[in-house]
Amino acid sequence: MKVTVVGAGAVGASCAEYIAIKNFASEVVLLDIKEGFAEGKAMDLMQTASLNGFDTKITGVTNDYSKTADSDICVITSGIPRKPGMTREELIGINAGIVKSVSSSLIEQSPNTIIIVVSNPMDTMTYLVHKTTDLPKNRIIGMGGALDSARFKYRLAEALECPISDVDGMVIGGHSDKGMVPLTSHATRNSIKVSEFISEERLNQVKEDTKVGGATLTKLLGTSAWYAPGAAVSGLVQAIACDQKKMFPCSTLLDGEYGLNDLCIGVPVILGRNGIEKVVEIELSDAEKAHMKESAEGVSKTNGLLEL
């Protein structure tokens, strides 16, 4: 199993680290345009192998896509990260050109690969890959929902004052501060609805804190987060590589599901060896349906800024 991660910055390096530590891939190729940067990150990570007990080979390369040939899964993290005060949508001009070029170069070397898009604005970048490549839609996946759901569960456990392993919850919709739809009506603590434990007011606060989870970290760190995004990507990659049939909320091209068409947005999917193997439609409350519709309108508006 060969995995390529494009972009050796904080997010890309974290992706490579978590994938390697899980020890299911034979090789991770880390590629960057900055001379020697990916090579240095790969060497540093390989020097942790004996300490962390993994045998995955990590190879760093500078802009040489021939080294990515025959990758089973490719992850695109490249592009400029958010700075404090920036929205994900403000990154579209620069990142669209980068993602279009990178996806084309990857597919030239690995025509049967599965692509996972991390670059922001993530839903629109995922849509761009659909519109500018010939990959089938099950092989193009946007990461955002898996990360947003992890942040939702963190906030739920915080509010419930319980171990995070007790908590389950999911975020669908667009990967943006306004577009996220935390499914509070489905959130549970050991199969019991969280509304049994905390007030509606507190649950609404959890929802709002989740939606600005990325912006909160960007303000604190001065740039985008990397540990949780890297872990989220590694979860998706492992589900595909190991054919786990796990359910994650991911950005996928919809064709009538949830009443939406011709846009990529986060919904529950089953991930296996073929990528997205099924879109799962779940019952939403009236408020969640309205929020999902509003989110889709926002994503479509951002898509309209693309030069296809």
C-alpha positions as CSV (number, residue, x, y, z in Angstrom):
1,M,0.0,0.0,0.0
2,K,1.6,3.3,-1.2
3,V,0.3,6.6,0.0
4,T,1.4,10.0,-1.2
5,V,1.0,13.2,0.8
6,V,1.5,16.5,-1.2
7,G,2.6,19.4,1.0
8,A,5.1,18.8,3.8
9,G,4.0,21.5,6.0
10,A,2.5,21.0,9.5
11,V,-0.7,19.3,8.2
12,G,1.1,17.1,5.6
13,A,3.8,16.0,8.0
14,S,1.2,15.1,10.6
15,C,-0.7,13.1,8.0
16,A,2.5,11.2,7.1
17,E,3.4,10.6,10.8
18,Y,0.0,9.3,11.8
19,I,-0.3,7.0,8.7
20,A,3.2,5.6,9.4
21,I,2.6,5.0,13.1
22,K,-0.5,3.0,12.3
23,N,1.8,0.7,10.2
24,F,-0.7,-0.4,7.5
25,A,1.1,1.3,4.6
26,S,4.4,0.0,3.0
27,E,5.4,3.5,1.9
28,V,4.4,7.1,2.4
29,V,5.8,9.6,-0.1
30,L,6.0,13.2,1.2
31,L,6.3,15.8,-1.6
32,D,6.8,19.5,-1.4
33,I,7.9,22.3,-3.8
34,K,10.5,23.7,-1.3
35,E,13.9,22.3,-2.0
36,G,14.9,19.7,0.6
37,F,11.9,20.4,2.9
38,A,10.1,17.1,2.4
39,E,13.4,15.2,2.5
40,G,14.2,16.7,5.8
41,K,10.7,16.0,7.3
42,A,10.9,12.4,6.0
43,M,14.3,11.9,7.5
44,D,13.2,13.3,10.8
45,L,10.1,11.1,10.9
46,M,12.1,8.0,9.9
47,Q,14.4,8.5,12.8
48,T,11.3,8.0,15.1
49,A,10.6,4.6,13.5
50,S,12.5,2.5,16.0
51,L,11.1,4.6,18.9
52,N,7.5,4.4,17.7
53,G,7.7,0.9,16.4
54,F,6.7,1.3,12.8
55,D,8.1,-0.2,9.6
56,T,6.5,2.1,7.1
57,K,9.0,3.7,4.8
58,I,8.7,7.5,4.5
59,T,10.3,9.1,1.4
60,G,10.7,12.8,0.9
61,V,10.9,14.4,-2.6
62,T,11.1,17.9,-4.0
63,N,8.5,18.3,-6.7
64,D,9.3,15.0,-8.5
65,Y,5.9,13.4,-9.1
66,S,7.5,10.3,-10.8
67,K,8.3,9.2,-7.2
68,T,4.6,9.1,-6.5
69,A,3.9,6.6,-9.3
70,D,1.4,3.8,-8.5
71,S,0.1,5.4,-5.3
72,D,-3.1,3.8,-4.1
73,I,-4.1,6.9,-2.2
74,C,-3.0,10.5,-2.6
75,V,-3.6,13.3,-0.1
76,I,-3.6,17.0,-1.1
77,T,-2.7,19.3,1.7
78,S,-0.8,21.9,-0.4
79,G,-1.8,25.5,-0.5
80,I,-1.6,28.5,1.8
81,P,-3.0,28.0,5.4
82,R,-5.4,30.4,7.1
83,K,-4.1,33.3,9.1
84,P,-6.0,34.9,12.0
85,G,-9.1,36.7,10.8
86,M,-9.1,34.9,7.4
87,T,-12.0,32.7,6.2
88,R,-11.4,29.4,4.4
89,E,-13.1,31.0,1.4
90,E,-10.5,33.7,1.1
91,L,-7.9,31.1,0.1
92,I,-9.7,30.1,-3.1
93,G,-7.7,32.2,-5.6
94,I,-4.3,30.8,-4.8
95,N,-5.3,27.3,-3.7
96,A,-7.5,26.5,-6.7
97,G,-4.5,26.8,-9.0
98,I,-2.3,24.7,-6.7
99,V,-4.9,22.0,-6.3
100,K,-5.7,21.8,-10.0
101,S,-2.0,21.4,-10.9
102,V,-1.3,18.9,-8.1
103,S,-4.3,16.7,-8.8
104,S,-3.4,16.5,-12.5
105,S,0.3,15.6,-11.8
106,L,-0.8,12.9,-9.3
107,I,-3.3,11.3,-11.7
108,E,-0.7,11.3,-14.5
109,Q,1.5,9.0,-12.4
110,S,-1.3,7.1,-10.6
111,P,-4.4,7.0,-12.8
112,N,-6.2,4.6,-10.5
113,T,-5.6,6.5,-7.3
114,I,-8.0,7.7,-4.7
115,I,-7.6,11.4,-3.9
116,I,-8.3,13.0,-0.5
117,V,-8.6,16.7,-0.5
118,V,-7.6,18.7,2.6
119,S,-6.8,22.1,1.0
120,N,-9.2,25.0,1.8
121,P,-11.9,25.9,0.9
122,M,-12.1,22.1,1.1
123,D,-15.6,21.5,-0.4
124,T,-14.9,23.8,-3.3
125,M,-11.4,22.3,-3.8
126,T,-13.0,18.8,-3.9
127,Y,-15.5,20.0,-6.4
128,L,-12.6,21.4,-8.5
129,V,-10.9,18.0,-8.6
130,H,-14.2,16.5,-9.8
131,K,-14.6,19.1,-12.6
132,T,-11.0,19.0,-13.8
133,T,-10.1,15.3,-13.7
134,D,-11.6,12.1,-15.1
135,L,-11.6,10.2,-11.8
136,P,-14.9,8.6,-10.8
137,K,-16.7,10.4,-8.0
138,N,-16.2,7.6,-5.5
139,R,-12.4,8.2,-5.8
140,I,-12.5,11.9,-4.8
141,I,-13.0,12.6,-1.1
142,G,-13.0,15.8,0.9
143,M,-11.7,15.4,4.5
144,G,-13.5,18.2,6.4
145,G,-16.4,16.4,8.1
146,A,-14.2,13.8,9.9
147,L,-12.2,16.7,11.5
148,D,-15.3,18.7,12.3
149,S,-16.9,15.7,14.0
150,A,-13.8,15.1,16.1
151,R,-14.0,18.7,17.3
152,F,-17.7,18.2,18.0
153,K,-17.0,15.2,20.1
154,Y,-14.3,17.1,22.0
155,R,-16.8,19.9,22.8
156,L,-19.5,17.4,23.8
157,A,-17.2,15.5,26.2
158,E,-16.1,18.9,27.6
159,A,-19.8,19.9,28.3
160,L,-20.7,16.4,29.6
161,E,-17.5,16.3,31.8
162,C,-17.1,12.7,30.6
163,P,-14.4,10.6,28.7
164,I,-14.5,11.3,25.0
165,S,-14.9,7.5,24.4
166,D,-18.4,7.8,25.9
167,V,-19.4,10.3,23.2
168,D,-20.6,10.0,19.6
169,G,-21.6,12.8,17.3
170,M,-21.3,13.9,13.7
171,V,-21.0,17.1,11.7
172,I,-22.3,17.3,8.1
173,G,-22.6,20.3,5.7
174,G,-19.9,22.6,4.5
175,H,-16.5,22.8,6.0
176,S,-16.8,26.5,7.0
177,D,-17.6,28.4,10.1
178,K,-21.2,29.1,8.9
179,G,-21.7,26.0,6.9
180,M,-21.1,23.2,9.5
181,V,-24.2,21.3,10.7
182,P,-23.4,19.6,14.0
183,L,-26.1,17.0,14.4
184,T,-27.1,17.6,18.0
185,S,-30.3,15.6,17.6
186,H,-28.2,12.5,16.9
187,A,-25.4,13.1,19.4
188,T,-25.2,10.5,22.2
189,R,-23.4,9.4,25.3
190,N,-23.3,5.6,25.4
191,S,-26.4,5.5,23.1
192,I,-28.4,8.0,25.3
193,K,-29.1,11.3,23.7
194,V,-26.9,14.0,25.1
195,S,-30.0,16.2,25.6
196,E,-30.8,13.9,28.6
197,F,-27.6,15.2,30.3
198,I,-27.2,18.9,29.4
199,S,-29.5,21.8,28.8
200,E,-30.5,23.0,25.3
201,E,-28.6,26.2,26.0
202,R,-25.4,24.3,26.7
203,L,-25.9,22.1,23.7
204,N,-26.3,25.2,21.5
205,Q,-23.0,26.5,22.9
206,V,-21.4,23.2,22.0
207,K,-22.7,23.6,18.5
208,E,-21.4,27.2,18.1
209,D,-18.0,26.3,19.6
210,T,-17.7,23.4,17.1
211,K,-18.5,25.6,14.1
212,V,-15.7,28.0,15.0
213,G,-13.3,25.3,16.0
214,G,-10.8,26.0,13.2
215,A,-11.0,29.8,13.7
216,T,-10.4,29.4,17.4
217,L,-7.2,27.4,16.9
218,T,-6.0,29.7,14.1
219,K,-6.3,32.7,16.5
220,L,-4.4,30.8,19.2
221,L,-1.7,29.4,16.9
222,G,-1.4,32.1,14.4
223,T,-2.0,29.5,11.6
224,S,-4.1,26.5,10.8
225,A,-4.2,23.5,13.2
226,W,-2.3,20.4,12.2
227,Y,-2.6,17.5,14.8
228,A,-6.3,16.9,14.4
229,P,-6.4,17.4,10.7
230,G,-3.5,14.9,10.3
231,A,-5.3,12.4,12.5
232,A,-8.5,12.8,10.6
233,V,-6.8,12.2,7.3
234,S,-5.0,9.1,8.7
235,G,-8.4,7.7,9.7
236,L,-9.8,8.1,6.2
237,V,-6.7,6.6,4.6
238,Q,-6.7,3.6,6.9
239,A,-10.4,2.9,6.3
240,I,-9.7,2.8,2.6
241,A,-6.4,1.0,2.7
242,C,-7.7,-1.7,5.1
243,D,-11.2,-1.9,3.5
244,Q,-12.8,-1.2,6.9
245,K,-16.2,-0.1,5.6
246,K,-16.2,2.6,8.3
247,M,-18.6,5.5,8.3
248,F,-17.2,9.1,8.2
249,P,-18.8,12.3,7.2
250,C,-16.9,13.4,4.0
251,S,-17.3,15.9,1.3
252,T,-18.6,14.0,-1.8
253,L,-20.3,14.9,-5.1
254,L,-24.0,14.6,-4.5
255,D,-26.5,13.5,-7.2
256,G,-29.9,13.9,-5.5
257,E,-28.9,12.7,-2.0
258,Y,-30.3,15.1,0.7
259,G,-32.1,16.9,-2.2
260,L,-28.8,18.3,-3.5
261,N,-27.1,18.1,-6.8
262,D,-23.8,19.1,-8.5
263,L,-21.9,20.2,-5.4
264,C,-19.5,18.6,-2.9
265,I,-20.6,18.8,0.7
266,G,-20.1,16.8,3.9
267,V,-22.5,13.8,4.4
268,P,-22.1,10.4,6.0
269,V,-20.4,7.9,3.7
270,I,-19.0,4.3,4.0
271,L,-15.3,4.2,3.1
272,G,-13.7,1.0,1.8
273,R,-11.1,-0.1,-0.7
274,N,-13.0,1.6,-3.6
275,G,-13.2,4.9,-1.8
276,I,-16.7,6.1,-1.1
277,E,-18.8,3.0,-1.4
278,K,-22.1,4.4,-0.2
279,V,-23.7,7.7,0.7
280,V,-25.8,7.2,3.9
281,E,-28.9,9.3,4.1
282,I,-30.1,9.9,7.6
283,E,-33.2,11.7,9.0
284,L,-32.6,15.3,10.0
285,S,-34.6,17.6,12.2
286,D,-36.4,20.5,10.5
287,A,-33.7,22.9,11.9
288,E,-30.9,20.6,10.6
289,K,-32.6,20.4,7.2
290,A,-32.8,24.2,7.0
291,H,-29.2,24.6,8.1
292,M,-28.1,22.0,5.5
293,K,-29.9,23.9,2.8
294,E,-28.3,27.2,3.8
295,S,-24.9,25.5,4.0
296,A,-25.3,24.1,0.5
297,E,-26.2,27.6,-0.8
298,G,-23.0,28.9,0.7
299,V,-20.9,26.2,-0.9
300,S,-22.5,26.8,-4.3
301,K,-21.7,30.5,-4.0
302,T,-18.1,29.7,-3.3
303,N,-18.0,27.2,-6.2
304,G,-19.1,30.1,-8.4
305,L,-15.8,31.8,-7.8
306,L,-13.9,29.0,-9.5
307,E,-12.5,29.5,-13.0
308,L,-13.2,26.1,-14.5
